[in-house]
Each structure stands twice: as C-alpha cells, then as structure tokens.
Amino acid sequence: MSPNGKASPLIYKVNGTACHYHLEEHSIASNPYHNPKDVVEASVCHVKDLENGQMREVDLGCGKALLIKESGEFHAVGHKCPHYGAPLVKGVLSKGRVRCPWHGACFNIGTGDIEDFPGLDSLPRFQVKIEKEKVYIRASKQALQTQRRTKMMAKCISLSNYNLSSTNVLIIGAGAAGLVCAETLRQEGFSDRIVMCTMDRHLPYDRPKLSKSMDSHPEQIALRPKEFFCTYDIEVLTEMQVAAVDVKSKIAVFKDGFKMEYNKLLIAPGNTPKTLSCKGKEMENVFNIRTPEDANRVVKLATSKNVVIVGASFLGMEVAAYLAERAHSVSLVELEHVPFKRFFGERVGRAVMKMFENNRVKFYMQTEVSELREQEGKLKEVVLKSGKVLRADVCVVGVGAVPATGFLKQSGINIDSKGFIMVNKMMQTNIPGVFAAGDAVTFPLALRNNKKVNVPHWQMAHMHGRIAALNMLAHGTEISTVPYLWTAMFGKSIRYVGHGEGFDDVVIQGDLDELKFVAFYTKRVSRSWRVGTRMAFHAESWRSDEVVAVASMNYDPIVSKVAEVLAAGRTIRKRDVETGDMSWLTGKGT
C-alpha cells in the first residue's frame, strides 16, 4: 500500500487530458470461510462411485463443483472455466490438471491455479473430506456462485515516493501479454512500480470479441474492471504512443515528447492492420477493425445494407458470419480459391465455404479490389480486378497485419526482415532487461524443435506475458506451451492445436459435409540422436510423417486431448491416424 492508505492512481487520458483516480483499497481475494453462514457442506457421492481419472459435476444445493479422483485422492474445484464458462467435466484430466474443452485453459486440480491460458482467473478450490465411505465437499457459497478466483497479489509499497517520469517496469502495450505480465509480477510478490501504456483509449479488453461479438461495448469486454488496476497498483496510460526506445539510457520517448525511465521493459505492441492500396481506400465507411468503436460502427452501418469484406482471414470470415443475418448482403473478396487454405487446407476450407454460402454469404475468389467508388463522399461500389462491380455501403478490410515495431528500428533491439522482434525461450531480446511478447515476436517453439516462429494467438500472448514476468524476476523459466486457438462462425467453432505451418498432408476423420470432423495436419519431420559412448559416438537420423497440428468441429474434446499429448512431448504418427488407431490418446502410442 502507498503511505496514504490509498490504492495507486489509475491514470488514463480523456480527450488528451490526463486524469488520476484514487479508489479506496479493497480485497478482491478474501478468505472464503470467514463467515460460517457463507459455508455449505454436503455429501456428494460414495468413495467407490468414481474411478481414478474420472470427473463428476456435483450439486451442493446452492451451486455446483467439479469432483475429481486421481491417484486415489479426491479434489474439488470450480466446475466452469473462468474464461467463457465451459463445463470442465467435458474437458481432459491429465497428470494433475484439467484442460478446458473449448479453448484449452489448464487448471491445477490441487490448487485450482491457472497453468495455461486463455483467461486470467483461477478456479476456486473446495475442501474434501471422507467419512464413512462418503465424500463430502465444504465450500463457500460465494465461490460456488462466482466460479472464479483471483490469485493473491502484492501491492506497490511506496508509490508516493516515485517520480512520475520513472518506473521499475514499463510495459508497452495493454493487450493480453501486457496485462498477464503485470498480474504475474504482482502474483509473484513484486511490489515496485508497474506502468502500462497503450495507444488505445480503453483499459485492456477481450480483443477476439471485436470480430466474434461486434456489438459489445468496451465495458462488456473489459478483461479487468477499473477498480482492479487501482487495487493492485497497476498504472495504465491510455492514448499514449511510444515513438522511440533508448536502451542505453533505459528511456522510452513518447510521441508527445514525454519521457519515462525504466529498469525492466516489456515490448508487446501487437500488430498494425494492412490497408488497401487502391484508389478510394481513405473514404468514409471503409474500416480496419481495431477498436470496439470500429466494430460497433460497422454493425450499425451494415444493418440492412450491403457489406463487402476484403480478405478471407479469421477476422474477415468472423465478421462475415456475424453480419450475415443483419446485413442485406455480405460479399467476401479473396485472392485464394478457398478460404483458410494455408491454415486449414483445401478440403476443410471448402467445407467452411459451403457453410457460409448456405448462410447467404457470396464469395468472389481469386481476385482483388482495384477501386472503391464513392457517392457524396461515402462508399457506393467496390470494383474488382475481375471486372465485377459490387454494391457496397460498408467495406471491412481484413488482409493481414504487420508487427507494430517501427518505433524500434534505431533501438538496437534485434528485429527480423519482416519486423518481428526476436526473443529466446525466456522472451528476452538481445538487450539485457528488455523482453518482448505477443503478436509482434518470433520465439523458439518447443513443439517444432525450437524453430523460431510467430504465433499470433490470444492464448499464446497470455503465456508470453507470464514467461516474460517470471524472467524479469530471474526465475529462468522457458516457454513450452502448445499453441491453441479457436474461431466461431454461425454458432459453430473450429478448435485448433499445434503449429501446422508448411504441412504436407491432411488426414480427415469424420464427415466434412456434416461439419463434424477432425483434421490431422502432417509433415515429414527429421529426427536425430547420438549412438555410442561419450568418447566415441556417431549421429543417426531418420525422417517420419508426424502430426504437427489438429483442427476439429463438433468433436470435443479431441483438440484438448491432443494438446495434452503434445504437451507431454509424445509423437503422433501419421500412420496411426490414417488407420484409426487412437492408442496415442491414452499414452500407449509413441
């Protein structure tokens, strides 16, 4: 706590003016059993009702819990994933943790702590006792209702003594990576000053919802409420753009001339969307969706109107799906001949394309935009290079993005030819004390033999932030998580795990026409090892076709099961999935 007994100020800008807010400190994570009236205890089953490795959702009268039996011991935790509320009983139990069936978040069954992402909160843990062969659970009524727990965090010890132009930790970017970094530092007991800065006008929010739930308002998708930042002394500077970083002097220079000294730096600026290069690209009603205001305005303008979406990217396809029932027409323009070809392959891409066509989305493939035409200053038509002219009241551009790292060009921080910041397994750059995370980095992916890759996934950004924070505190923690993503369209979700870049083949199980399938992406992989003694050895190698990624629709929890297999370092062979041998799911495979 600061000496005056108040929480640290939350600083953000409104119309360019810095405002300071002081809130009375309050505890978010309190003892759930301090009030006997808040406690419920109930017998939930007989000890023989559950076998080892089984989970059961049990009702305590005023709420439910997830009862788990593993290695002869019973555990009880919250039954819903705090991220989006998935029923964890349908998830995957493996080696002391349960993995969410929807988006892959992992929780320790003994503590309830979150161990892999997405999401920020842990599960509440409940007391279990055995009496006369019956299993009893004792739980807080409040915890049963909220189904989430914020881990204990430190606070800044002496905030009032700080110079406004200096901080111990500066975080550039207020997305998932930046927020998780700040929270992890506090969870690990870090009690010095933390400042986050962002070009956005809002506190950190759930960015994937901008294209999946476009009419959501900023406060509805906020990752944490304003009070949280005040309580845990995490300062946020909004509408503040860093123009340069002097790594020798450890100073960040902002666009308005303000300078801030730092001791440790996390760079997590995310990406900048690409724009069209054709005539008329600057006119009104042409959007790159980067903010809640962008998404809200597109929905308002598109209702009962003609929409053209350029680019069958994840953003473009999700926007098309969201607007299909609201707009008069939705047209999608794409250079490839099927959507998602490079990511999901042609067969899955065609199945998804058919689903969209059945929902009134019109595709114009293997072409691009040559001109945007206006009438009275507003968009009227989109002209394609194929010669086709599309009526358009609104145009959404989703043709990819580039890392927002231009401000680092003269910094001395290593950046590759595409603009990505290069980091090691501990999210460290080549400059001591400078870390980077999120969509703007390449890092060694353990799953692909430590090949440097860029993985612009929401889940991965969370983990980047956590690893960076731990290594700011000299924990020496290396990243080893398995990439996991999802997309939602027309009430259906595709889940995906692994890293399938450059896959050679796709093995399909299930029925693509019925949109109930699993796709295994395989690649010829080289393996090598040493044979002989320490004094005399030689290298041998072989090449095999292995599964490097898996996607599914209406096949839960197969992707979460695969995630556990890959996380354990086990290999899934192509011949196994071709023959339908599923022994690898139970640990009996390679």
Salt bridges, closest charged atoms under 4 A:
GLU24 OE2 - LYS6 NZ 2.46
GLU25 OE2 - LYS155 NZ 3.16
GLU41 OE2 - LYS129 NZ 3.02
GLU41 OE1 - ARG138 NH1 3.82
GLU57 OE1 - LYS64 NZ 3.50
GLU57 OE2 - HIS79 ND1 3.24
GLU73 OE1 - HIS75 NE2 3.94
ASP113 OD1 - ARG149 NH2 2.70
ASP121 OD2 - ARG148 NH1 2.91
ASP121 OD1 - ARG224 NH1 2.90
GLU131 OE2 - LYS129 NZ 3.45
GLU183 OE2 - ARG224 NE 2.76
GLU188 OE1 - HIS475 NE2 3.95
ASP200 OD2 - ARG207 NH2 3.55
GLU235 OE2 - ARG193 NE 2.71
GLU284 OE2 - ARG297 NH2 3.93
GLU293 OE2 - ARG201 NH1 3.90
GLU293 OE2 - HIS202 NE2 2.60
GLU318 OE2 - LYS212 NZ 3.12
GLU336 OE2 - ARG342 NE 3.21
GLU346 OE1 - HIS337 NE2 3.34
GLU346 OE2 - ARG350 NH2 3.30
GLU368 OE2 - LYS385 NZ 3.38
GLU371 OE1 - ARG373 NE 3.77
GLU381 OE1 - ARG373 NH1 3.40
GLU501 OE1 - LYS451 NZ 3.73
GLU501 OE1 - HIS499 NE2 3.26
ASP505 OD2 - LYS574 NZ 2.91
GLU540 OE2 - HIS538 NE2 2.84
ASP545 OD1 - ARG524 NE 2.94
GLU546 OE1 - ARG527 NH2 2.67
ASP556 OD1 - ARG495 NE 2.83
GLU564 OE2 - ARG97 NH2 3.06
GLU564 OE2 - ARG99 NE 2.73
ASP576 OD2 - ARG573 NE 2.87
GLU578 OE2 - LYS574 NZ 3.97
